[in-house]
Amino acid sequence: MKVTALQKVKGSLTKLMLAMLLGGAVLSASPARAAELLVSAAASLNDAFTELATLFEQENPGVKVIGNFASSGALYRQLAQGAPADVFASANPRWMAEAIGRGLVQREESHQFVTNDLVLAVPAAGRVTISDLGDLKSPAVTRVGIGTPETVPAGRYARDALEAAGIWHELTGKMIFGENVRQVLDYLRRGEVDAGFVYATDAVKGGEAVQVVEIMPSDEEPAYLIAPLAGGRQPELARRFVELSVSERGEAILARHGFKPVAGATD
């Protein structure tokens, strides 16, 4: 039995349609891409927010939290230049105020949710004995780690403490500046500085390699604020993440990492 040209064409078309149908079935069966929630947060929040993100993902199946951790000032500048983000968490009220002023955040959606302590710390195996802030003036102390005050909140708090003690200018020649507080912590852990200013939570992260000398007195307690971005791609998920952060469960996670919870929202 001969197969005509028309029959060959029909057969080819049938095979093509079948392949297309099967291809469509495979595509429809493939999992949908997870929704991504972009969280730009102060470097000192890295560990706590990583744990918080895991809980958020468990309670919101199909959502992936992407963390962007850096100094608060650097994060604000990224946002001001149009970098994508859904949530902003700052280690200093100044940068949240700047974000509100530019319309990146709605004031009524900004919350102060935890506080921290600034500490003077030293490497556990350090070569110089330092027992208080005044010891930094010793000629034996040649390298002091500090976050860049213009962009790193911990650095600004440290500068304020040193100015209040009247020794800021005396120490500037010894200072090794870090892009964020975690970089200063790395200096301490590796023994690359004789002393450094970090948050109490960072000192906890440093473990046995880092020792706290003293808590820095301050008229302004380091305060952290969080808010959904006004132009974020995931506004509802962003609000949920903020709600979790300020909830009792969120506070419990943050407390495990050394943060001190506070109640209420910023004005």
VMD Tcl script that draws the C-alpha trace (Angstrom):
set ca {
  {0.00 0.00 0.00}
  {1.47 3.28 -1.11}
  {1.52 6.30 1.17}
  {0.54 9.47 -0.65}
  {2.30 12.81 -0.17}
  {-0.85 14.18 1.49}
  {-0.84 11.34 4.00}
  {2.83 12.03 4.77}
  {2.05 15.67 5.44}
  {-0.89 14.77 7.68}
  {1.31 12.32 9.58}
  {4.01 14.93 10.12}
  {1.47 17.47 11.33}
  {0.00 14.95 13.74}
  {3.44 14.21 15.20}
  {4.19 17.94 15.47}
  {0.91 18.65 17.27}
  {1.51 15.73 19.64}
  {5.01 17.02 20.45}
  {3.66 20.50 21.10}
  {0.97 19.13 23.40}
  {3.48 17.03 25.31}
  {5.83 20.00 25.54}
  {3.04 22.14 26.92}
  {2.23 19.48 29.49}
  {5.85 19.38 30.64}
  {5.99 23.16 30.90}
  {2.75 23.36 32.83}
  {3.96 20.67 35.22}
  {7.20 22.53 35.99}
  {7.18 24.42 39.31}
  {6.43 28.12 39.27}
  {9.34 30.43 40.04}
  {9.47 31.38 43.71}
  {8.50 34.92 44.64}
  {11.59 36.81 45.81}
  {11.51 39.22 48.74}
  {14.53 41.54 48.73}
  {15.60 42.68 52.21}
  {18.30 45.36 52.52}
  {19.49 45.31 56.12}
  {22.32 46.61 58.28}
  {25.33 44.28 58.37}
  {24.93 43.67 62.12}
  {21.52 42.09 61.45}
  {22.94 39.43 59.14}
  {22.73 36.39 61.42}
  {19.44 37.30 63.08}
  {17.75 38.11 59.77}
  {19.04 34.92 58.17}
  {17.23 32.96 60.89}
  {14.18 35.21 60.57}
  {14.15 34.65 56.80}
  {14.10 30.88 57.29}
  {11.03 31.16 59.50}
  {9.35 33.53 57.04}
  {9.95 31.14 54.14}
  {8.51 28.24 56.14}
  {5.35 30.24 56.82}
  {5.10 31.55 53.26}
  {5.66 28.60 50.90}
  {6.97 29.61 47.50}
  {8.74 32.72 48.83}
  {12.52 33.17 48.81}
  {14.02 35.90 51.01}
  {17.13 37.47 49.48}
  {19.26 39.38 52.00}
  {21.46 42.35 51.06}
  {23.64 43.24 54.06}
  {25.89 46.29 54.24}
  {26.33 49.52 56.21}
  {23.08 51.44 56.61}
  {24.45 54.46 54.78}
  {25.57 52.36 51.82}
  {22.18 50.65 51.67}
  {20.36 53.99 51.73}
  {22.49 55.25 48.84}
  {21.69 52.09 46.87}
  {17.98 52.65 47.41}
  {18.21 56.35 46.54}
  {19.87 55.40 43.26}
  {17.06 53.05 42.35}
  {18.37 49.68 43.53}
  {15.50 47.18 43.97}
  {14.41 46.24 47.49}
  {11.21 45.43 49.34}
  {12.31 45.96 52.97}
  {14.85 48.36 54.50}
  {16.28 47.81 57.99}
  {18.64 50.51 59.26}
  {20.96 50.50 62.28}
  {20.55 54.25 62.62}
  {17.45 56.50 62.63}
  {19.25 58.96 60.34}
  {19.17 56.73 57.28}
  {15.55 55.75 57.79}
  {14.71 59.45 58.10}
  {16.55 60.08 54.82}
  {14.56 57.29 53.16}
  {11.31 58.80 54.46}
  {12.36 62.24 53.24}
  {12.90 60.93 49.70}
  {9.58 59.11 49.68}
  {11.24 55.68 49.63}
  {9.44 54.76 52.87}
  {6.11 55.84 54.34}
  {6.70 57.36 57.78}
  {3.73 55.56 59.36}
  {5.12 52.19 58.21}
  {8.53 52.66 59.86}
  {9.09 50.85 63.16}
  {11.86 50.97 65.74}
  {12.15 47.32 66.67}
  {15.44 46.60 68.48}
  {18.37 48.37 70.13}
  {22.00 47.44 70.65}
  {25.07 48.45 72.68}
  {28.31 49.79 71.25}
  {31.34 48.18 72.88}
  {35.10 48.56 72.87}
  {36.53 45.12 72.12}
  {39.98 43.59 71.71}
  {41.39 40.40 70.18}
  {41.58 37.69 72.83}
  {45.18 37.04 71.80}
  {46.05 40.72 71.47}
  {49.57 41.99 71.99}
  {48.54 45.04 74.04}
  {46.72 45.15 77.38}
  {43.69 47.42 77.14}
  {41.37 47.77 80.11}
  {39.45 50.94 79.29}
  {38.94 53.64 76.69}
  {41.82 55.75 77.99}
  {44.31 52.99 77.20}
  {43.80 53.67 73.49}
  {46.02 56.74 73.90}
  {49.00 54.55 74.78}
  {51.84 54.57 72.20}
  {51.68 50.77 72.30}
  {48.24 50.94 70.67}
  {48.78 51.61 66.98}
  {45.67 50.28 65.22}
  {42.06 50.92 66.26}
  {39.24 49.50 64.13}
  {36.20 51.68 63.56}
  {33.41 51.83 60.99}
  {33.54 54.83 58.65}
  {31.44 57.35 60.64}
  {29.86 58.94 57.56}
  {28.14 55.72 56.48}
  {28.47 53.15 59.31}
  {26.20 53.82 62.32}
  {28.52 51.96 64.70}
  {31.33 54.22 63.52}
  {29.28 57.33 64.17}
  {28.37 56.16 67.67}
  {32.06 55.41 68.30}
  {33.10 58.86 67.09}
  {30.51 60.44 69.39}
  {31.84 58.46 72.36}
  {35.44 59.41 71.59}
  {34.53 63.06 71.13}
  {32.68 63.02 74.46}
  {35.83 61.57 76.05}
  {37.93 64.28 74.37}
  {40.23 61.84 72.54}
  {38.78 61.63 69.01}
  {41.42 63.81 67.36}
  {44.19 62.19 69.39}
  {43.29 58.77 67.97}
  {42.51 59.56 64.31}
  {46.03 58.66 63.19}
  {45.59 55.15 64.62}
  {42.23 54.40 63.06}
  {41.63 51.59 60.58}
  {38.28 52.24 58.94}
  {35.83 49.51 57.97}
  {33.07 49.61 55.36}
  {30.68 48.11 57.90}
  {30.73 46.87 61.48}
  {31.27 43.23 60.46}
  {34.50 44.22 58.72}
  {35.73 45.72 61.99}
  {34.76 42.47 63.72}
  {36.88 40.58 61.19}
  {39.84 42.85 62.00}
  {39.42 41.92 65.67}
  {39.05 38.20 65.07}
  {42.17 38.12 62.92}
  {44.16 40.27 65.35}
  {44.75 42.95 62.71}
  {43.88 45.74 65.15}
  {44.71 46.29 68.80}
  {41.12 47.28 69.60}
  {37.89 48.06 67.78}
  {34.39 49.41 68.17}
  {31.58 46.98 67.35}
  {28.09 46.26 68.59}
  {27.57 43.89 71.51}
  {25.85 41.51 69.09}
  {28.96 41.44 66.90}
  {31.16 40.69 69.91}
  {28.91 37.70 70.61}
  {29.39 36.61 67.00}
  {33.17 36.88 67.49}
  {33.07 34.13 70.13}
  {36.22 33.36 72.09}
  {38.40 35.28 69.64}
  {36.99 38.62 70.81}
  {36.77 40.10 74.31}
  {34.64 43.07 75.37}
  {36.52 45.73 77.35}
  {33.59 48.02 78.12}
  {30.20 49.23 76.93}
  {30.39 52.74 75.53}
  {28.16 55.27 77.30}
  {25.95 57.22 74.93}
  {23.16 59.75 75.05}
  {21.72 58.03 71.98}
  {21.20 54.28 72.24}
  {21.83 52.49 68.93}
  {18.32 51.98 67.53}
  {17.26 49.85 64.57}
  {14.31 50.68 62.32}
  {12.54 48.64 59.70}
  {9.99 49.45 56.99}
  {8.63 48.17 53.68}
  {9.79 50.17 50.66}
  {7.10 52.32 49.08}
  {8.03 51.15 45.56}
  {8.83 47.53 46.36}
  {7.77 44.73 44.01}
  {6.30 42.63 46.84}
  {4.40 45.11 49.06}
  {2.22 42.54 50.83}
  {5.12 40.16 51.53}
  {7.22 43.12 52.69}
  {4.57 44.12 55.23}
  {4.37 40.53 56.47}
  {8.14 40.39 56.93}
  {8.09 43.65 58.88}
  {5.21 42.36 61.01}
  {7.17 39.19 61.80}
  {10.26 41.24 62.68}
  {8.38 43.33 65.26}
  {6.31 40.44 66.62}
  {7.10 38.52 69.80}
  {8.47 35.65 67.72}
  {10.71 38.03 65.81}
  {11.88 39.66 69.03}
  {12.75 36.23 70.44}
  {14.96 35.47 67.43}
  {16.64 38.87 67.63}
  {17.14 38.50 71.38}
  {18.97 35.18 70.83}
  {21.47 37.15 68.77}
  {21.96 39.76 71.49}
  {19.55 42.48 70.41}
  {17.33 44.26 72.92}
  {13.66 44.51 71.85}
  {11.70 47.73 72.12}
  {8.02 48.46 71.79}
  {6.26 50.96 69.57}
  {6.87 52.58 66.23}
  {8.78 55.67 65.24}
  {6.95 58.99 64.87}
}
mol new
graphics top color blue
foreach p $ca { graphics top sphere $p radius 0.5 }
foreach p [lrange $ca 0 end-1] q [lrange $ca 1 end] { graphics top cylinder $p $q radius 0.2 }
display resetview
